Amino acid sequence: MKINNNEIKAIVFDMDGVLIDTEKYITRYWCMAAREYGFPMELSHAYMIRSLQKDDASKKLKEIFGESFNFEAIRNRRRELVNEHFEIYGIEPKPYVKETVCKLKEAGYKLAVATSTDIIRTEQYLRKIDIFNLFDEIICSNMVDNGKPMPDIYLYACKKMGFEPKECIAVEDSTNGIISAYRANMNVIMIPDLTKETEKERSMTFKIVNNLKELGDILY
């Protein structure tokens, strides 16, 4: 299925799990950090908080593990473990990242990133895989009042690029990210990463593709 280039002006990408292959490590180390503090966190719990803003993630985990769940300390430990991993093994791009982003840029689309990761690490990660300069805007959750799954981050990305949400596509992998883009009235394309799509995601997406190459094939 092709999308009319006259209707779509911009593509907004989530970062973790879409552009870089980091979600599998972030979720793994969430569990490891929580267990160090005595909480039996499983991957299923970590999947629930993908792309969630800090306050919502904290609330969700305290609902599961109780008020004694020390979110800040455990999150800081998770960050230490993730950083140690990346220092040793580097950042892995998702398949077809650079070629797809370059072709979309050449095709005339405006490109942005909308991520829950802070700006310092976002820039660092995108530079490591040599695509930072290809994006017109980088939007992080601390730049808006509410992070995903609220629509603020995607609405702000569209505003920064000067387009209506209906003129933009959001590329997401997680439920919380998809809800955020859907609430912003964007056209949502899902690339499943750690979990398969469900009927809930299918009801909010324009299309589901297997990888970035397939995304490019319907947009060039």
N, C-alpha and C positions, 0 to 999 in steps of 0.2 A: 504493500500500500504506500503510495507516494503522498507527500504533503505538499500543498501548493506553496511555493516559495514566496508568492505575492502576499500570502496570509501570515506566514510565520517569519518574524524578523530577528528573533533572538533565541538562543539556547542557554539555559541556566542549569549547571551541573552541581549536584551534591558532590562532595569530594571523597570521603572515606567509604570504600565499598563500590564506588563508581569510577573514579579516576585513579585511585591508589588502593592497593590490596592490603588495607590496614585493619579492617573490621575483625578479621579472624584473630588478630593479635590483641586488639583492644578488648574484645569479649573474653578471650582466654585469660588475660591478665587481670581483668575485673574479678574473675572467679578466684584466681590465685591470691590477689590482694585481700579479698574478703575473707578467704579461708585463713590467712595469716592472722586475721583479727577474730577468728572464731565463728565466722558465719558461713554456713554451707551453701554458698552461692553456686548455682549451676549455669550452664550456657543458656538455658531457656530464660533464666532471669536476666542475664546480660543482654539477650536479644530484645527484651522488652524495653530497654532504655536507649537503644540505638537512636541517635539524632535528637534525643530529648534534651531540653535545656536543663541546667544544673538543678534548679529548684524542683522541677517535675521529676527528675531522675531520683533525687533524694527522697521525695515523698513516696514514690513508687517502691523504692527499696525498703523504706521504713515500714510501709504497709505489709511487706512480705516478711521482714526479719525483726521488726519491732523498733521502737524509738531509740534503742541503744546502738543501732547501726550508725557508726561514726562515718558519715558520708565523706566529709572533707578529708579525713585522714586516709580512708581507704582509696579515695580517688587519687590523692597525691601519691600513694604507694603504687597504684596502678600506673600512673604516669611515669614513675621511676622505672618500673619494669618494662613499659613500652619503649621508653627512651633508651634503655640499656640494649634492648633487642635491636632497635633501629641503628644504634651506633655500631653494633657488631655486624648486622646483616644488611643494613641499608633499607631504603624504601622501594617497594615493588610496585611498578605501575600495573594497572589492569591491562589485559590484552588489548591491542590496537589503539591505545590511548593517543599517542602522539600523531599517528597518521590520520586518525579520525578528527582530532581537534584541528589539525592543520588544514585538512580538506574542508571542514565546515567554515573555517576562517576564510579560506580562498573562495568559498561559495558565496561569501558576503554576509553571513550571519554575524550578529553581535554575540559575544560569548561572555558568560559570567560564571562564577562559582558562588554557591550559597551553602555555607557549612557551619556546623556547630563548633568546629575547631577554631581556636583563637587565631588572630591574624599573623602572629609571629610564626607559629608552627605551620599554618597554612602556606605562607610564603616559602618557608624553608622546605616543606615537602614538595611543593610544585616546582621549585627551582631544582631540586634534586633529580626530578624526572624531566627537567628541561621543557616545561610547558607554561611556566608562570607568565611569561611575556605575551602569550597568545590570548590572554583573557582581557576583556575591556573593563571588567569590574570584579572585585573580590569582596563578597559580603559575608561577614561573620555574625554569629548570633548576638554577640555583645554590642553590636551596632544598632540593634533594635530593642524595643521594649520586651517582646516575647519571642522566645525561640520556637523551634519546631516542637509540637505539631501545630502551633498557631501559625497564621499565614504571613506574619509580619516580615520575615526574612525574604520571602519570595516577592511580596508586594514592593518591598524596598529595592530589590534587585531590578524589577521591571521599571520602577520609577527612575532609578539611576541610569538605566539604558534608554529611557525616554519612550517606552512602549507600553501599551495596554497589556494586561495579563493574557488576554485571548490571542495576542500576537506572539506569545512566547511559549516555549516548551520547557518543562522541567524534567530533568533526568534523575531518577531516584532509585534506591534499592531497598529502603526500609519503609515499614508501615507509617512510622511517625513523619518521615519526610514526604511520603505520598499524600498523607492527610494535609500537611502544611501547604503543598502546592495546589492540591485540589481545592482547599478553602480559599486560595488566592485566585481561583477561576482560571488557572493555567491549563494548558494541554500537558498531561502527565504521561511520560513514558517510563516504564519500569525495566530495570535490568536486575533481576534477582541475584543476590549475592549469597548470603549465608542461609537464607530460608527461601523456600518456594513461595510463589504467589498463592494467595487464597482468593476466595470469592470477594472478600472485602477489598483487596487491592485491585482485582479485575474490574470492580464496579466504579473505581475512581480513575482508571487509566485509559488513555487513548489507545495505547499499544504496549505490549510486553515483548521485549526482544532478549536474546541470549547474551549479547555482548555489544561492545561499542562499534564493531564493524557493521553489524546489522542495523544499528542506529544510523550510522552514516549512509548505508544503502538506501534508506527511505527518505533521507534529507538532502542528498547531493542533487 
